[in-house]
């Protein structure tokens, strides 16, 4: 599959910036544990990191629905349904996490 087909490409730099920030949060969490920080402070940072990951996930899901699913539905009913099914599975995984 060509990269140009991915719906998030237009916002790639934004996603990379967010992911780098999340990476920094993960390093900060490691440092907090190494330094034996207070449990609640660590949990607060875990919550912030989780919310940041959820925001990335929702953005990618929106891009997928607006681009990949729509394009597949325009190709054929079967292709559209396959992309909808794929999106539903991804949503189910996100809801479980």
LOVEXGU-22156 format. One line per 4 residues: number of its first residue (from 0); for each residue z, x, y of N, C-alpha, C. Coordinates in steps of 0.2 Angstrom, whole numbers, plus 5000, padded with zeros to 4 digits. Layout:
N
NUM = Z/X/Y/Z/X/Y/Z/X/Y | ...
% end
This chain:
97
0 = 5000/5004/4994/5000/5000/5000/5000/5004/5006 | 4996/5003/5011/4995/5007/5017/5001/5005/5022 | 5004/5010/5025/5009/5010/5030/5008/5005/5035 | 5002/5004/5037/5000/4999/5043/5001/4992/5041
4 = 5002/4991/5034/5003/4984/5032/5010/4982/5033 | 5015/4987/5034/5022/4985/5034/5023/4982/5041 | 5027/4976/5041/5028/4973/5048/5033/4977/5052 | 5037/4981/5050/5042/4985/5054/5039/4991/5058
8 = 5033/4993/5056/5030/4999/5059/5030/4999/5067 | 5029/4993/5070/5029/4993/5077/5036/4994/5080 | 5042/4994/5076/5048/4995/5078/5052/5001/5074 | 5047/5005/5071/5050/5010/5067/5055/5015/5070
12 = 5053/5017/5077/5058/5021/5080/5065/5018/5081 | 5065/5011/5083/5071/5008/5084/5075/5008/5077 | 5072/5006/5072/5075/5006/5065/5078/5013/5063 | 5074/5018/5065/5076/5025/5063/5082/5027/5068
16 = 5082/5025/5074/5088/5026/5079/5094/5023/5076 | 5093/5017/5074/5099/5013/5071/5102/5016/5065 | 5097/5018/5060/5099/5021/5054/5103/5028/5055 | 5100/5032/5060/5104/5038/5062/5111/5037/5065
20 = 5111/5031/5069/5118/5030/5071/5123/5028/5065 | 5120/5024/5060/5124/5022/5054/5126/5028/5050 | 5121/5033/5050/5122/5039/5046/5128/5043/5050 | 5128/5043/5056/5134/5046/5060/5140/5042/5059
24 = 5140/5036/5058/5146/5032/5057/5149/5034/5050 | 5144/5035/5045/5146/5037/5038/5150/5044/5038 | 5147/5048/5042/5150/5055/5043/5157/5054/5046 | 5157/5050/5051/5164/5049/5054/5169/5046/5050
28 = 5167/5041/5045/5171/5038/5040/5174/5044/5035 | 5169/5048/5033/5171/5054/5029/5177/5058/5032 | 5175/5059/5039/5180/5064/5043/5187/5060/5043 | 5187/5054/5044/5193/5050/5045/5197/5050/5038
32 = 5194/5050/5033/5197/5050/5026/5200/5057/5025 | 5196/5062/5027/5198/5069/5026/5204/5071/5030 | 5204/5067/5036/5210/5069/5041/5215/5064/5040 | 5215/5060/5035/5220/5055/5033/5222/5050/5038
36 = 5217/5047/5041/5217/5042/5046/5221/5036/5044 | 5223/5032/5048/5227/5026/5046/5222/5021/5043 | 5224/5018/5038/5219/5013/5033/5216/5008/5038 | 5219/5005/5042/5216/4999/5046/5211/5002/5051
40 = 5212/5008/5053/5207/5011/5058/5200/5013/5053 | 5201/5015/5047/5196/5016/5043/5192/5010/5041 | 5196/5005/5040/5193/4998/5038/5189/4995/5044 | 5192/4996/5050/5188/4994/5056/5181/4997/5057
44 = 5181/5004/5055/5175/5008/5056/5170/5006/5050 | 5173/5004/5044/5169/5002/5039/5166/4995/5041 | 5169/4991/5044/5167/4984/5046/5161/4985/5051 | 5162/4990/5056/5157/4991/5061/5150/4994/5057
48 = 5151/4998/5053/5145/5001/5049/5142/4995/5045 | 5146/4991/5042/5143/4986/5038/5139/4981/5042 | 5142/4979/5048/5138/4975/5053/5132/4978/5055 | 5132/4985/5056/5126/4988/5058/5120/4988/5053
52 = 5123/4989/5047/5118/4989/5041/5115/4982/5040 | 5119/4977/5041/5117/4970/5041/5112/4968/5046 | 5113/4971/5052/5108/4970/5058/5101/4973/5056 | 5101/4979/5053/5095/4982/5051/5092/4978/5046
56 = 5096/4975/5041/5093/4971/5035/5090/4965/5038 | 5093/4961/5043/5091/4955/5045/5084/4957/5049 | 5084/4962/5053/5078/4964/5057/5072/4965/5052 | 5073/4969/5047/5068/4970/5042/5066/4964/5038
60 = 5071/4960/5037/5069/4953/5034/5065/4949/5038 | 5066/4949/5045/5062/4945/5049/5055/4948/5050 | 5055/4954/5050/5048/4958/5051/5044/4956/5044 | 5047/4956/5039/5044/4955/5032/5041/4947/5032
64 = 5046/4943/5034/5044/4936/5034/5038/4935/5039 | 5038/4937/5045/5033/4936/5050/5027/4940/5049 | 5027/4945/5045/5021/4949/5044/5018/4949/5037 | 5022/4951/5032/5020/4952/5026/5019/4945/5022
68 = 5024/4941/5023/5024/4934/5020/5018/4930/5023 | 5018/4930/5030/5012/4926/5033/5005/4929/5031 | 5004/4935/5031/4998/4938/5029/4996/4936/5022 | 5001/4936/5017/5000/4935/5010/4998/4927/5010
72 = 5001/4923/5014/5000/4916/5013/4993/4914/5016 | 4991/4918/5021/4984/4917/5023/4979/4919/5018 | 4980/4924/5014/4976/4927/5009/4975/4921/5003 | 4980/4919/5001/4980/4914/4995/4987/4910/4994
76 = 4987/4904/4992/4993/4901/4990/4998/4905/4985 | 4994/4908/4980/4998/4912/4975/5001/4918/4978 | 4997/4922/4982/5000/4928/4986/5005/4926/4990 | 5005/4921/4994/5010/4918/4998/5016/4917/4995
80 = 5016/4913/4989/5021/4911/4985/5025/4917/4982 | 5021/4922/4980/5024/4928/4977/5028/4932/4983 | 5026/4932/4989/5029/4935/4994/5036/4931/4996 | 5035/4925/4996/5041/4920/4997/5046/4922/4992
84 = 5044/4922/4985/5049/4923/4980/5052/4930/4981 | 5048/4935/4983/5051/4942/4984/5056/4942/4989 | 5054/4938/4995/5059/4937/5000/5066/4934/4998 | 5065/4929/4994/5071/4925/4992/5075/4930/4988
88 = 5072/4934/4983/5076/4938/4979/5080/4943/4984 | 5076/4946/4989/5080/4950/4994/5085/4947/4998 | 5084/4941/5000/5090/4937/5003/5096/4936/4998 | 5094/4935/4992/5100/4934/4987/5104/4940/4986
92 = 5100/4946/4986/5104/4952/4986/5108/4954/4992 | 5105/4952/4998/5109/4953/5004/5115/4948/5005 | 5114/4942/5002/5120/4938/5003/5126/4940/4998 | 5124/4943/4992/5129/4945/4987/5133/4951/4990
96 = 5129/4955/4994/5133/4961/4997/5138/4960/5002
% end
